[in-house]
Amino acid sequence: MMLPDLFIVLLVLGLLAALGALALADEFRQRRIQGTRTPDHIFRCDPCNLVYTDDPAVGRSRCPQCGKTNEMFEF
């Protein structure tokens, strides 16, 4: 390989490595800011229209606002 060809290959590899490092840093930054998703179930109370979460072990949950028992909400 000639010297200019080697320079171009090294330049492209360096730019790809820098782009990969930026993508990895952005992924870690997003995880730190947003956190991890909770496995909680989502519930919606019909009488008061409150949307709330509860433990994943329960299938029915009592509304914290009005006290009515509600089923899990599916999107």
Number of C-alpha atoms within 10 A of each C-alpha: 6 6 7 9 10 11 12 11 11 12 12 12 12 12 12 12 12 12 12 12 12 12 12 12 11 12 11 11 12 12 11 10 8 8 9 9 7 9 11 13 19 17 23 19 22 12 9 12 11 13 13 17 16 17 13 12 9 11 13 15 21 15 22 12 11 11 11 13 14 15 15 17 15 8 4
